[in-house]
Amino acid sequence: MCRQFSGKLFGRSGVCGALLAVACLGFASDRGIAVFFGRSTIIFPKAIRPFRSQTTVLVPFRETANSVGASVTRNPDGKHVTITLGANTIYFEPGHHGYRLNGHHQDMRASSEIRDKHLYVPIRLFTDLTKGRVHAEIL
């Protein structure tokens, strides 16, 4: 079993983790990706599923934000998005690698993508927003 945390894959064993992660990459697209908020599985519509881009899991933005109870505001310029959950605020521009979490610059290591008119973002955005409560597991 492999898990996706903040853009990196880890296996159960420290010594075999790299080999296990490489083995899981080959099967990830065949078996799917489960996304969790705490212990609860986030359910996505069939047409809007998380996917893997190299070693980063990208999740549907709007659906994930709704599932964790975050409020989303698109700024008037149409380019920037603000997500707020409790005391945490993320400000980002779709298509860019960086974002601001509570005013501090962070790097997602991958940019967001638009597929079939849906915005997908690296799961790290929600992992940081929820203080580690959002994670994915490659099945």
Backbone as CSV, one residue per row, in Angstrom:
resi,resn,N_x,N_y,N_z,CA_x,CA_y,CA_z,C_x,C_y,C_z
1,MET,0.838,-1.166,0.000,0.000,0.000,0.000,0.887,1.235,0.000
2,CYS,0.578,2.208,-0.833,1.343,3.459,-0.894,0.425,4.608,-0.547
3,ARG,1.005,5.657,-0.007,0.224,6.845,0.332,0.846,8.068,-0.313
4,GLN,0.022,9.060,-0.583,0.455,10.327,-1.149,0.307,11.381,-0.073
5,PHE,1.399,11.976,0.368,1.360,13.063,1.334,2.145,14.234,0.765
6,SER,1.489,15.338,0.549,2.147,16.572,0.103,3.023,16.370,-1.123
7,GLY,2.620,15.528,-2.035,3.328,15.398,-3.301,4.400,14.344,-3.355
8,LYS,4.597,13.543,-2.323,5.624,12.510,-2.363,5.004,11.174,-1.988
9,LEU,5.482,10.113,-2.619,4.979,8.781,-2.317,5.844,8.095,-1.283
10,PHE,5.216,7.397,-0.352,5.940,6.664,0.669,5.366,5.266,0.771
11,GLY,6.214,4.275,0.918,5.767,2.911,1.168,5.797,2.644,2.659
12,ARG,5.438,1.423,3.075,5.429,1.075,4.494,6.828,0.900,5.058
13,SER,7.751,0.433,4.258,9.097,0.166,4.755,10.036,1.269,4.334
14,GLY,10.886,1.730,5.261,11.841,2.775,4.930,12.844,2.327,3.891
15,VAL,13.342,1.083,4.001,14.353,0.577,3.081,13.751,0.295,1.713
16,CYS,12.557,-0.268,1.715,11.925,-0.661,0.446,10.966,0.404,-0.062
17,GLY,10.854,1.522,0.644,9.886,2.547,0.273,10.025,3.035,-1.147
18,ALA,11.246,3.294,-1.605,11.447,3.791,-2.970,11.015,2.759,-3.991
19,LEU,11.370,1.489,-3.762,10.965,0.441,-4.698,9.459,0.249,-4.689
20,LEU,8.861,0.295,-3.510,7.423,0.148,-3.403,6.715,1.306,-4.084
21,ALA,7.234,2.530,-3.914,6.633,3.692,-4.564,6.697,3.555,-6.076
22,VAL,7.822,3.107,-6.613,7.943,2.921,-8.058,6.974,1.854,-8.526
23,ALA,6.839,0.761,-7.771,5.909,-0.301,-8.147,4.473,0.212,-8.141
24,CYS,4.131,1.047,-7.151,2.768,1.570,-7.068,2.447,2.521,-8.202
25,LEU,3.430,3.248,-8.691,3.188,4.183,-9.787,2.631,3.471,-10.995
26,GLY,3.092,2.281,-11.265,2.625,1.539,-12.424,1.180,1.108,-12.311
27,PHE,0.675,0.940,-11.086,-0.681,0.450,-10.890,-1.683,1.535,-10.531
28,ALA,-1.209,2.744,-10.258,-2.095,3.793,-9.744,-3.238,4.102,-10.688
29,SER,-2.986,4.191,-11.976,-4.047,4.566,-12.897,-5.054,3.444,-13.076
30,ASP,-4.652,2.182,-12.862,-5.546,1.051,-13.028,-6.506,0.900,-11.856
31,ARG,-6.052,1.216,-10.661,-6.840,0.932,-9.465,-7.480,2.154,-8.844
32,GLY,-7.016,3.349,-9.149,-7.633,4.550,-8.630,-6.919,5.157,-7.438
33,ILE,-7.471,6.261,-6.988,-6.909,7.025,-5.885,-8.056,7.359,-4.940
34,ALA,-7.868,7.051,-3.673,-8.854,7.418,-2.657,-8.322,8.637,-1.910
35,VAL,-9.186,9.622,-1.692,-8.810,10.841,-0.977,-9.593,10.866,0.327
36,PHE,-8.882,11.194,1.417,-9.481,11.186,2.742,-9.392,12.556,3.392
37,PHE,-10.423,12.876,4.185,-10.410,14.041,5.059,-10.550,13.472,6.465
38,GLY,-9.429,13.425,7.174,-9.404,12.694,8.436,-9.572,11.221,8.128
39,ARG,-10.579,10.587,8.718,-10.841,9.170,8.460,-11.945,8.962,7.428
40,SER,-12.562,10.040,6.964,-13.668,9.940,6.012,-13.168,10.009,4.574
41,THR,-13.712,9.150,3.737,-13.368,9.155,2.317,-14.157,10.254,1.625
42,ILE,-13.483,11.045,0.810,-14.159,12.062,0.004,-14.658,11.367,-1.260
43,ILE,-15.947,11.480,-1.512,-16.556,10.848,-2.687,-16.647,11.881,-3.806
44,PHE,-16.114,11.529,-4.976,-16.148,12.413,-6.139,-17.086,11.830,-7.184
45,PRO,-17.738,12.691,-7.986,-18.537,12.176,-9.105,-17.639,11.384,-10.062
46,LYS,-18.229,10.424,-10.759,-17.433,9.558,-11.637,-16.601,10.309,-12.656
47,ALA,-17.140,11.361,-13.209,-16.428,12.095,-14.266,-15.353,13.027,-13.713
48,ILE,-15.352,13.230,-12.397,-14.413,14.177,-11.786,-13.621,13.433,-10.726
49,ARG,-12.566,12.770,-11.127,-11.768,11.933,-10.226,-10.366,12.510,-10.030
50,PRO,-9.774,12.279,-8.866,-8.367,12.644,-8.681,-7.508,11.847,-9.663
51,PHE,-6.357,12.382,-10.009,-5.441,11.661,-10.890,-4.019,11.977,-10.484
52,ARG,-3.101,11.208,-11.018,-1.692,11.362,-10.698,-0.976,11.967,-11.896
53,SER,-0.170,12.978,-11.622,0.699,13.580,-12.628,2.121,13.398,-12.101
54,GLN,2.839,12.470,-12.688,4.146,12.035,-12.183,3.968,11.541,-10.755
55,THR,4.576,12.170,-9.769,4.434,11.698,-8.387,3.500,12.558,-7.555
56,THR,2.733,13.429,-8.195,1.820,14.318,-7.478,0.381,13.928,-7.773
57,VAL,-0.427,13.835,-6.724,-1.856,13.589,-6.887,-2.547,14.937,-7.018
58,LEU,-3.365,15.074,-8.061,-4.162,16.283,-8.250,-5.617,15.937,-7.954
59,VAL,-6.273,16.824,-7.208,-7.659,16.592,-6.801,-8.554,17.681,-7.384
60,PRO,-9.834,17.339,-7.626,-10.777,18.354,-8.108,-10.918,19.451,-7.054
61,PHE,-10.645,20.666,-7.450,-10.581,21.782,-6.510,-11.909,22.044,-5.800
62,ARG,-12.943,22.350,-6.545,-14.222,22.761,-5.954,-14.806,21.645,-5.086
63,GLU,-14.779,20.417,-5.579,-15.353,19.288,-4.853,-14.595,19.016,-3.549
64,THR,-13.257,19.128,-3.591,-12.454,18.899,-2.387,-12.684,20.026,-1.377
65,ALA,-12.719,21.256,-1.854,-12.975,22.397,-0.963,-14.332,22.251,-0.271
66,ASN,-15.351,21.869,-1.022,-16.675,21.671,-0.430,-16.655,20.552,0.608
67,SER,-15.933,19.479,0.320,-15.887,18.320,1.222,-15.221,18.629,2.555
68,VAL,-14.256,19.536,2.562,-13.577,19.879,3.822,-14.227,21.075,4.522
69,GLY,-15.241,21.669,3.889,-15.951,22.792,4.492,-15.272,24.129,4.328
70,ALA,-14.383,24.236,3.344,-13.676,25.498,3.101,-14.537,26.443,2.272
71,SER,-14.356,27.728,2.489,-15.033,28.710,1.641,-14.067,29.149,0.545
72,VAL,-14.599,29.312,-0.659,-13.788,29.647,-1.826,-14.289,30.950,-2.415
73,THR,-13.350,31.854,-2.687,-13.676,33.131,-3.309,-12.761,33.342,-4.500
74,ARG,-13.358,33.645,-5.639,-12.558,33.998,-6.810,-12.461,35.517,-6.817
75,ASN,-11.242,36.019,-6.857,-11.040,37.465,-6.800,-11.587,38.139,-8.060
76,PRO,-11.930,39.423,-7.958,-12.510,40.144,-9.093,-11.641,40.121,-10.352
77,ASP,-10.320,39.985,-10.194,-9.462,39.952,-11.381,-9.645,38.650,-12.162
78,GLY,-10.337,37.662,-11.557,-10.611,36.406,-12.239,-9.435,35.451,-12.278
79,LYS,-8.274,35.872,-11.770,-7.080,35.036,-11.841,-6.736,34.375,-10.525
80,HIS,-7.052,34.997,-9.428,-6.634,34.512,-8.115,-7.814,33.901,-7.357
81,VAL,-7.509,32.905,-6.540,-8.515,32.224,-5.737,-8.070,32.266,-4.274
82,THR,-9.025,32.494,-3.389,-8.756,32.478,-1.960,-9.599,31.368,-1.342
83,ILE,-8.959,30.518,-0.529,-9.639,29.435,0.168,-9.433,29.673,1.656
84,THR,-10.517,29.596,2.424,-10.419,29.814,3.859,-11.060,28.648,4.598
85,LEU,-10.349,28.158,5.603,-10.864,27.115,6.483,-10.371,27.442,7.886
86,GLY,-11.284,27.836,8.758,-10.897,28.249,10.110,-9.955,29.436,10.042
87,ALA,-8.804,29.320,10.706,-7.828,30.410,10.733,-6.857,30.362,9.556
88,ASN,-6.975,29.369,8.697,-6.043,29.226,7.574,-6.621,29.777,6.280
89,THR,-5.790,30.528,5.568,-6.178,31.089,4.286,-5.091,30.801,3.262
90,ILE,-5.524,30.296,2.108,-4.606,30.067,0.986,-5.040,30.967,-0.156
91,TYR,-4.065,31.613,-0.758,-4.269,32.519,-1.893,-3.399,31.991,-3.024
92,PHE,-3.999,31.646,-4.169,-3.191,31.127,-5.269,-3.769,31.519,-6.618
93,GLU,-2.929,31.380,-7.622,-3.321,31.634,-9.004,-3.232,30.312,-9.754
94,PRO,-4.379,29.807,-10.255,-4.348,28.548,-10.997,-3.305,28.572,-12.112
95,GLY,-2.592,27.463,-12.259,-1.560,27.349,-13.279,-0.162,27.644,-12.776
96,HIS,-0.054,28.129,-11.534,1.246,28.452,-10.946,1.616,27.446,-9.858
97,HIS,2.906,27.306,-9.611,3.408,26.360,-8.612,3.317,26.900,-7.191
98,GLY,3.322,28.189,-7.027,3.366,28.777,-5.693,2.000,29.194,-5.188
99,TYR,1.910,29.347,-3.856,0.711,29.875,-3.225,1.116,30.474,-1.878
100,ARG,0.206,31.197,-1.277,0.480,31.795,0.034,-0.454,31.159,1.059
101,LEU,0.140,30.601,2.096,-0.611,30.033,3.214,-0.414,30.971,4.394
102,ASN,-1.489,31.636,4.795,-1.434,32.615,5.891,-0.320,33.636,5.658
103,GLY,-0.162,34.056,4.402,0.806,35.084,4.051,2.208,34.595,3.746
104,HIS,2.480,33.310,3.966,3.814,32.755,3.723,3.840,31.971,2.420
105,HIS,4.830,32.247,1.587,4.957,31.578,0.287,5.260,30.087,0.456
106,GLN,4.563,29.262,-0.326,4.764,27.808,-0.353,4.908,27.377,-1.812
107,ASP,5.506,26.219,-2.028,5.672,25.682,-3.380,4.951,24.347,-3.477
108,MET,4.108,24.179,-4.493,3.368,22.934,-4.679,4.161,21.896,-5.466
109,ARG,5.266,22.268,-6.095,6.092,21.390,-6.923,5.398,20.922,-8.186
110,ALA,4.147,21.251,-8.344,3.399,20.958,-9.566,2.334,22.038,-9.676
111,SER,1.924,22.343,-10.875,0.904,23.380,-11.030,-0.467,22.740,-11.183
112,SER,-1.475,23.559,-11.024,-2.839,23.084,-11.210,-3.097,22.854,-12.696
113,GLU,-4.139,22.101,-12.972,-4.516,21.807,-14.357,-6.018,21.933,-14.512
114,ILE,-6.434,22.261,-15.728,-7.863,22.269,-16.037,-8.124,21.114,-16.993
115,ARG,-9.072,20.261,-16.594,-9.487,19.123,-17.418,-11.003,19.140,-17.502
116,ASP,-11.519,19.096,-18.705,-12.978,19.095,-18.912,-13.669,20.188,-18.098
117,LYS,-13.103,21.379,-18.123,-13.640,22.570,-17.455,-13.617,22.492,-15.929
118,HIS,-12.855,21.564,-15.369,-12.716,21.446,-13.920,-11.276,21.724,-13.525
119,LEU,-11.103,22.505,-12.462,-9.780,22.824,-11.952,-9.315,21.735,-11.000
120,TYR,-8.108,21.221,-11.236,-7.479,20.231,-10.371,-6.222,20.866,-9.787
121,VAL,-6.016,20.659,-8.483,-4.846,21.220,-7.805,-4.081,20.105,-7.098
122,PRO,-2.777,20.299,-6.886,-2.030,19.319,-6.101,-2.651,19.169,-4.713
123,ILE,-2.716,17.952,-4.252,-3.345,17.672,-2.960,-2.668,18.432,-1.820
124,ARG,-1.424,18.802,-2.030,-0.690,19.532,-0.981,-1.424,20.801,-0.559
125,LEU,-2.116,21.441,-1.491,-2.868,22.648,-1.167,-3.844,22.364,-0.020
126,PHE,-4.566,21.261,-0.108,-5.542,20.915,0.925,-4.889,20.276,2.148
127,THR,-3.772,19.588,1.947,-3.035,19.038,3.086,-2.563,20.184,3.980
128,ASP,-2.026,21.237,3.367,-1.570,22.395,4.140,-2.741,23.150,4.755
129,LEU,-3.826,23.325,4.009,-4.988,24.064,4.497,-5.595,23.394,5.726
130,THR,-5.617,22.059,5.734,-6.264,21.310,6.815,-5.273,20.796,7.857
131,LYS,-4.026,21.253,7.787,-2.983,20.826,8.732,-2.798,19.303,8.709
132,GLY,-2.753,18.744,7.500,-2.466,17.326,7.333,-3.655,16.399,7.378
133,ARG,-4.857,16.923,7.463,-6.034,16.059,7.573,-6.519,15.550,6.222
134,VAL,-6.045,16.112,5.112,-6.394,15.596,3.782,-5.181,14.845,3.243
135,HIS,-5.423,13.613,2.813,-4.370,12.813,2.207,-5.000,11.847,1.209
136,ALA,-4.164,11.258,0.386,-4.657,10.307,-0.613,-3.928,8.991,-0.472
137,GLU,-4.589,7.954,-0.916,-3.998,6.632,-0.937,-4.185,6.073,-2.345
138,ILE,-3.089,5.611,-2.927,-3.171,4.998,-4.244,-3.530,3.548,-4.031
139,LEU,-4.640,3.141,-4.616,-5.153,1.783,-4.393,-4.522,0.770,-5.320
